[in-house]
Amino acid sequence: MIAQFADPVVFALAAGLLGLMVGSFLNVVIHRLPVMMERDWALQCAEFRNEAPPAFEPLSLARPRSRCPKCGHSITALENIPVISWLLLRGRCKGCAAPISLRYPLVEALTGLLFALAAWHFGFTAAGLGALVLIAALVALTAIDFDTQLLPDDITLPLLWIGLALNAFNVYTDLKSAVIGAMVGYLSLWSVYWLFKLFTGKEGMGYGDFKLLAALGAWLGWQMLPLTILLSSLVGAVVGIALMAFARHGRNVPIPFGPYLAAAGAIALVWGKPLTRAYLGA
């Protein structure tokens, strides 16, 4: 079985199928994790004020079963096949025909595509398997930040430690570069945050952005940080201008930076070294 996965085509196909299933789970994470965080904050506030804790229906990433928010119809296994079920249901709930967001199959398809790409690039190696973990986390963080402008510590902090652990065995870079990358990644955006706040009195980004760049530095090493920051800034600028020009997105409406960091991190993961060599003319 392991020998079969050593074939790059087989591993890429298997990773793509795995990515579809992981993407289905990521849809649950994207929807539920911010709700779980909000409830936890409400409980902490009630405890701090010596108030009765608010009553919430039990909620975790595993329970209760996924259901339609309109009619409460429980999603069966046949209705939860990545991408295919959405197409067969024509994007509507089987119970009440309420529309199902297009984002669900898009997250599944994107995760499957990125998994296959990473598997093809790295092969059946520690770097290839680790890349699947990083990509899954980046997809979840991207969607959560778009929805809530939050980058949960429950994802960013474990991601940082996993990156350091992998690079203790020189999977992507050496441990020294990974540790420096984590420190420089955090402190670089932290410095930008405080300089922007000093001159404008406003907060230009959140602490989650610092932690995400620190995690990317831990995975890829400090050498990839300039490319990551440059790519994320370029993508963010292009998307921001497009939103203001075509979607009438006001200049005072905040635009999350995490998705652009995540996209830049994924690009740096796969093509970072050749892009850096091409830029330096090496």
C-alpha positions in Angstrom: 0.0 0.0 0.0 2.8 2.4 0.9 4.6 1.6 -2.3 1.5 2.5 -4.3 1.3 5.9 -2.6 4.9 6.5 -3.7 3.6 6.9 -7.2 3.0 10.7 -7.6 -0.2 10.2 -9.6 -1.7 7.8 -7.1 -0.8 10.0 -4.2 -2.1 13.1 -5.8 -5.5 11.4 -6.6 -5.7 10.0 -3.1 -4.9 13.3 -1.6 -7.5 15.0 -3.8 -10.2 12.6 -2.6 -9.0 13.1 1.0 -9.2 16.9 0.5 -12.8 16.7 -0.6 -13.7 14.9 2.6 -11.5 17.2 4.7 -13.2 20.2 3.0 -16.6 18.9 4.1 -15.3 18.8 7.7 -13.8 22.3 7.3 -17.2 23.6 6.4 -18.3 22.5 9.9 -15.2 24.1 11.5 -15.8 27.4 9.6 -19.4 27.6 10.7 -19.2 26.3 14.3 -15.8 27.4 15.7 -16.7 31.1 15.7 -20.0 30.3 17.4 -18.2 28.2 20.0 -15.8 31.0 20.7 -18.6 33.6 21.0 -20.4 31.3 23.5 -17.2 30.8 25.5 -16.7 34.6 25.7 -20.3 35.0 26.9 -19.8 32.4 29.6 -16.5 34.2 30.7 -18.3 37.6 30.8 -21.1 36.1 32.9 -18.6 34.5 35.3 -16.6 37.8 35.6 -19.8 39.7 36.4 -21.1 37.1 38.8 -24.1 36.6 36.6 -26.0 33.4 35.8 -24.4 31.8 32.7 -26.5 31.9 29.6 -28.1 28.7 28.4 -26.9 27.3 25.2 -27.6 24.2 23.2 -24.6 21.9 23.4 -22.4 22.5 20.4 -19.0 21.0 19.3 -17.4 20.2 16.1 -18.8 16.7 16.3 -22.3 17.3 17.8 -25.1 17.8 17.0 -25.4 16.4 13.5 -25.4 19.0 10.7 -28.9 20.2 9.9 -30.7 22.8 7.8 -30.9 26.1 9.8 -34.3 26.8 8.2 -36.3 23.6 8.9 -34.0 21.6 11.1 -33.8 18.7 8.6 -30.8 16.5 9.6 -28.3 16.0 6.9 -27.9 12.3 6.0 -24.8 10.7 4.8 -26.0 10.6 1.2 -26.7 14.3 1.4 -23.2 15.0 2.7 -21.1 13.6 -0.2 -18.6 16.4 -1.0 -19.7 18.5 -4.1 -21.8 15.7 -5.5 -24.6 16.0 -3.0 -24.9 19.7 -3.6 -25.1 19.2 -7.3 -27.7 16.4 -7.0 -29.8 18.5 -4.6 -29.4 21.5 -7.0 -28.1 23.6 -4.1 -31.3 23.2 -2.0 -32.3 21.6 1.2 -34.1 18.3 0.7 -36.5 19.1 3.5 -37.6 22.6 2.8 -35.9 23.6 -0.5 -34.1 26.4 1.2 -30.9 27.4 -0.8 -27.6 25.9 0.3 -24.7 28.3 0.0 -22.4 27.8 -2.9 -19.5 28.2 -0.5 -19.9 24.6 0.8 -19.0 22.9 -2.4 -16.4 25.6 -3.2 -14.6 24.9 0.1 -14.7 21.2 -0.6 -13.5 21.5 -4.2 -10.8 24.0 -3.3 -9.4 21.8 -0.5 -9.4 18.8 -2.8 -7.6 20.7 -5.5 -5.0 22.2 -3.2 -4.4 18.8 -1.5 -3.8 17.2 -4.9 -1.4 20.0 -6.0 0.6 19.7 -2.8 0.7 15.9 -3.0 1.9 16.1 -6.6 4.6 18.7 -5.8 6.0 17.1 -2.6 5.2 13.4 -3.2 4.5 10.9 -0.5 7.0 12.4 2.0 6.8 14.1 5.3 6.8 17.5 3.5 3.8 16.3 1.4 1.8 15.0 4.4 2.6 18.1 6.4 1.6 20.4 3.5 -1.9 18.8 3.7 -2.2 19.9 7.4 -1.1 23.4 6.6 -3.4 23.8 3.6 -6.4 22.6 5.6 -5.7 25.1 8.4 -5.2 27.9 5.8 -8.5 27.2 4.1 -10.4 27.2 7.4 -8.7 30.4 8.6 -9.4 32.2 5.3 -13.2 31.5 5.4 -13.5 32.3 9.1 -11.6 35.6 8.7 -13.8 36.6 5.8 -16.9 35.8 7.9 -15.9 37.2 11.3 -12.6 39.0 11.0 -11.2 36.5 13.5 -8.2 34.1 13.2 -8.9 31.7 16.1 -6.0 30.8 18.4 -7.4 27.2 18.3 -5.9 27.0 14.8 -3.1 29.5 14.6 -1.2 28.4 17.7 -1.2 24.7 17.1 -0.2 25.4 13.5 2.9 27.3 14.8 4.0 24.5 17.1 3.4 21.9 14.4 5.6 23.9 12.1 8.4 24.0 14.6 8.0 20.3 15.4 8.3 19.3 11.7 11.3 21.5 11.2 13.1 20.0 14.2 13.6 17.2 11.6 14.4 19.7 8.8 11.2 18.9 6.9 10.9 22.4 5.2 13.8 24.2 6.7 16.2 24.0 9.6 14.9 24.5 13.2 17.0 27.7 13.6 15.4 29.3 10.6 11.9 28.2 11.7 12.3 29.7 15.2 13.6 33.0 13.8 10.8 32.9 11.2 8.2 32.6 14.0 9.7 35.4 16.0 10.2 37.7 13.0 6.8 36.9 11.6 5.1 37.9 14.7 7.2 41.0 15.5 7.1 42.4 12.0 3.3 42.7 11.8 3.2 43.7 15.5 5.5 46.6 14.7 3.4 47.6 11.7 0.3 47.5 13.9 1.7 49.8 16.6 3.2 52.2 14.1 -0.1 52.5 12.2 -2.0 53.0 15.5 0.5 55.6 16.6 0.1 57.7 13.5 -3.6 57.2 12.8 -5.1 56.2 16.2 -6.7 53.2 14.5 -6.1 49.5 14.5 -4.9 48.4 11.1 -5.0 44.6 11.8 -5.7 42.1 14.5 -3.4 40.0 16.7 -4.5 36.9 14.8 -2.6 38.2 11.7 0.6 38.4 13.8 0.1 34.8 14.9 -0.7 33.5 11.4 2.5 35.1 10.0 4.4 33.6 12.9 3.0 30.2 12.1 4.0 30.6 8.4 7.5 31.6 9.5 7.7 28.5 11.7 6.7 26.3 8.7 8.7 28.0 5.9 11.5 29.7 7.7 12.4 33.4 7.9 13.7 33.4 4.4 10.2 33.1 3.0 8.7 35.9 5.0 9.6 38.8 2.7 8.0 36.9 -0.2 4.9 36.1 1.9 4.4 39.6 3.1 4.9 41.0 -0.5 2.5 38.6 -2.0 -0.2 39.1 0.6 0.1 42.9 0.3 -0.2 42.7 -3.5 -3.2 40.4 -3.4 -4.8 42.4 -0.6 -4.4 45.6 -2.5 -5.8 44.3 -5.7 -8.8 42.7 -4.0 -9.4 45.8 -1.9 -9.3 48.1 -4.9 -11.7 45.8 -6.8 -14.1 45.7 -3.9 -14.2 49.5 -3.6 -14.5 49.9 -7.4 -17.0 47.2 -8.3 -18.8 46.2 -5.1 -19.1 49.7 -3.6 -17.1 48.6 -0.6 -16.6 51.7 1.6 -13.1 52.7 2.5 -14.0 52.7 6.2 -15.2 49.1 6.0 -12.4 46.9 7.3 -11.0 44.2 4.9 -9.5 41.1 6.7 -5.8 40.6 6.0 -5.7 36.9 7.1 -7.0 35.5 3.8 -4.3 37.2 1.8 -1.6 36.0 4.3 -3.0 32.5 3.9 -3.0 32.6 0.1 0.6 34.0 0.1 1.6 31.3 2.5 0.2 28.5 0.3 2.0 30.0 -2.7 5.3 30.3 -0.8 4.9 26.7 0.4 4.8 25.3 -3.1 6.7 27.9 -5.2 8.5 30.0 -2.6 12.0 28.9 -3.4 11.9 29.2 -7.2 10.1 32.6 -6.9 12.8 33.9 -4.6 15.6 32.6 -6.8 14.0 34.2 -9.8 13.6 37.5 -8.0 17.2 37.5 -6.9 18.4 36.3 -10.3 20.1 33.3 -8.8 
